[in-house]
């Protein structure tokens, strides 16, 4: 699924992210990485536990739109 993304919003390549304890919703993560919830949902169709969205879950962060 790619390496962890080092800086929020700098994801011009897909990567991964481990849900932090203070994150409550998919919207928060999508906003943090400048992607849509729909794109993040699509990237995680095969991620076990994604629908539960709990701290410690490692998810895929898709590349954001507009990268060159």
BELRANOR-V385839 format. One record per pair of residues at least 24 apart in sequence whose C-alpha atoms are under 10 Angstrom apart, sorted by the first residue. I is the first residue (numbers start at 1). GAP is how many residues later the second one is. D is the distance in Angstrom with one decimal. If there is no record, write none. Layout:
# BELRANOR-V385839
<<I;GAP;D> <I;GAP;D>>
This chain:
# BELRANOR-V385839
<<1;42;9.5> <1;43;9.7> <1;46;9.9> <1;57;9.6> <1;58;8.3> <1;59;6.2> <1;60;8.6> <1;61;9.5> <2;58;7.9> <2;59;8.9> <2;60;9.8> <3;57;9.5> <3;58;9.9> <4;54;9.3> <4;55;9.5> <4;56;8.9> <4;57;8.8> <5;28;8.9> <5;55;9.7> <5;56;8.0> <7;25;9.4> <7;26;8.3> <8;24;5.7> <8;25;4.9> <8;26;7.7> <9;24;4.3> <9;25;5.3> <9;26;8.3> <9;54;9.5> <9;55;7.9> <10;24;8.4> <10;53;8.9> <10;54;8.3> <10;57;9.3> <11;24;9.1> <11;50;7.9> <11;51;7.6> <11;52;5.4> <11;53;6.1> <11;54;9.3> <11;56;8.5> <12;50;8.4> <12;51;4.9> <12;52;5.8> <12;53;7.8> <12;54;8.3> <12;55;5.5> <12;56;7.9> <13;48;8.7> <13;49;7.1> <13;50;4.6> <13;51;7.6> <13;54;8.7> <14;29;9.1> <14;46;7.1> <14;47;5.6> <14;48;4.4> <14;49;4.4> <14;50;8.0> <15;44;8.5> <15;45;5.8> <15;46;5.2> <15;47;6.6> <15;48;7.5> <16;42;6.6> <16;43;5.5> <16;44;4.5> <16;45;5.3> <16;46;8.3> <17;39;9.2> <17;40;8.2> <17;41;5.5> <17;42;5.4> <17;43;6.4> <17;44;6.6> <18;36;9.4> <18;37;7.4> <18;38;5.5> <18;39;5.5> <18;40;4.2> <18;41;6.3> <18;42;8.9> <18;43;9.9> <19;34;7.6> <19;35;6.7> <19;36;4.7> <19;37;5.2> <19;38;5.4> <19;39;6.4> <19;40;7.5> <20;34;8.2> <20;35;5.1> <20;36;6.3> <20;37;8.4> <20;38;9.6> <21;33;7.9> <21;34;4.9> <21;35;7.5> <22;32;10.0> <22;33;7.9> <23;30;9.1> <23;31;8.4> <23;32;7.4> <24;29;7.9> <24;30;8.0> <24;31;8.6> <25;28;7.4> <25;29;9.2> <26;24;9.5> <26;25;9.5> <26;27;7.4> <29;32;8.8> <30;31;8.2> <30;32;9.5> <30;34;9.7> <33;28;7.6> <33;29;8.9> <33;30;8.9> <33;31;7.6> <34;27;9.8> <34;28;9.7> <34;29;9.0> <34;30;6.2> <34;31;8.4> <35;26;8.1> <35;27;7.3> <35;28;7.6> <35;29;5.2> <35;30;7.2> <36;26;9.2> <36;28;8.3> <36;29;9.2> <39;24;9.0> <39;25;8.7> <39;26;9.8> <40;24;9.7>>
